[in-house]
Amino acid sequence: MEAKKINDLSESDYTSIVQSSSFQKLLSEKKKFIIPFTIFFFCFYFALPILTSYSTILNHKFVGNISWAWVFAFLQFVMTWALCMIYYKKAGKFDDMTKQVIEERRNNG
């Protein structure tokens, strides 16, 4: 039912939603969250192949026969799960903001 209501909106309805302050705030909050997390992810992710290809810093022993390269590789799995959990929690706040935008549209239109 909700999808039907959204599909019935005209172009001017979408324009008014995009220009609303609550929608602009939603976009701003998402950008403030997603851009730094994406930059961090790519830097951390590409650090392993770059450091193993062009330096020997990760070849040093961590414990026993385990080198820092293995530790770094394992931490990439941890980082991925951690970022997923953080995004999952933050997405709930984005959903609340989206509901606010929809409610605002219903009250004004």
C-alpha positions as CSV (number, residue, x, y, z in Angstrom):
1,M,0.0,0.0,0.0
2,E,2.8,2.4,0.9
3,A,4.6,1.7,-2.4
4,K,1.4,2.5,-4.3
5,K,1.2,5.9,-2.6
6,I,4.8,6.7,-3.4
7,N,4.3,5.7,-7.1
8,D,1.3,8.1,-7.3
9,L,3.5,11.1,-6.5
10,S,4.1,13.6,-9.3
11,E,7.3,15.2,-10.3
12,S,6.4,18.4,-8.3
13,D,5.8,16.2,-5.2
14,Y,9.3,14.8,-5.5
15,T,10.7,18.3,-6.1
16,S,9.1,19.6,-2.9
17,I,10.4,16.6,-0.9
18,V,14.0,17.1,-2.2
19,Q,13.8,20.8,-1.3
20,S,12.5,20.2,2.2
21,S,14.9,20.9,5.1
22,S,14.3,17.4,6.6
23,F,15.3,15.7,3.4
24,Q,18.4,17.9,3.1
25,K,19.3,17.1,6.7
26,L,18.9,13.4,5.9
27,L,21.3,13.7,3.0
28,S,23.8,15.7,5.0
29,E,23.8,13.2,7.9
30,K,24.3,10.3,5.5
31,K,27.2,12.0,3.8
32,K,28.9,12.8,7.1
33,F,28.7,9.2,8.0
34,I,29.3,7.3,4.7
35,I,32.1,9.3,3.2
36,P,34.6,9.0,6.1
37,F,33.7,5.3,6.6
38,T,34.2,4.6,2.9
39,I,37.6,6.4,2.9
40,F,38.7,4.5,6.0
41,F,37.5,1.2,4.5
42,F,39.4,1.7,1.2
43,C,42.6,2.9,2.9
44,F,42.6,-0.1,5.4
45,Y,41.6,-2.6,2.6
46,F,44.3,-1.5,0.1
47,A,47.0,-1.1,2.7
48,L,47.6,-4.8,2.9
49,P,48.4,-5.4,-0.8
50,I,50.3,-2.2,-1.0
51,L,52.4,-2.9,2.2
52,T,53.1,-6.5,1.2
53,S,54.0,-5.6,-2.4
54,Y,56.2,-2.5,-1.8
55,S,57.6,-3.0,1.7
56,T,58.7,-5.6,4.1
57,I,57.2,-4.0,7.2
58,L,54.5,-6.7,7.6
59,N,57.0,-9.6,7.2
60,H,58.2,-9.2,10.8
61,K,57.1,-11.8,13.3
62,F,54.1,-11.1,15.5
63,V,54.0,-14.4,17.5
64,G,55.8,-17.6,16.6
65,N,55.6,-18.1,12.8
66,I,52.7,-15.6,12.5
67,S,53.7,-12.4,10.7
68,W,52.1,-9.0,10.9
69,A,50.7,-9.6,7.4
70,W,48.5,-12.4,8.8
71,V,47.4,-10.2,11.7
72,F,46.5,-7.4,9.3
73,A,44.6,-9.7,7.0
74,F,42.6,-11.1,10.0
75,L,41.9,-7.5,11.1
76,Q,40.3,-6.8,7.7
77,F,37.6,-9.4,8.6
78,V,37.1,-7.8,12.0
79,M,37.0,-4.3,10.4
80,T,34.4,-5.5,7.9
81,W,32.1,-6.9,10.5
82,A,32.6,-3.9,12.8
83,L,31.7,-1.5,10.0
84,C,28.6,-3.6,9.1
85,M,27.4,-3.5,12.7
86,I,28.0,0.2,13.0
87,Y,26.2,0.9,9.7
88,Y,23.3,-1.4,10.8
89,K,22.8,0.7,14.0
90,K,23.2,4.0,12.1
91,A,20.7,2.9,9.4
92,G,18.0,2.8,12.0
93,K,18.5,6.5,12.6
94,F,18.4,7.1,8.8
95,D,15.2,5.2,8.7
96,D,13.7,7.4,11.4
97,M,14.8,10.5,9.5
98,T,13.2,9.1,6.4
99,K,9.9,8.5,8.2
100,Q,10.1,12.1,9.4
101,V,10.5,13.2,5.7
102,I,7.5,11.1,4.7
103,E,5.3,12.4,7.6
104,E,6.3,15.9,6.8
105,R,5.2,15.4,3.2
106,R,1.9,13.9,4.3
107,N,1.2,16.8,6.6
108,N,2.0,19.4,4.0
109,G,0.5,17.8,1.0
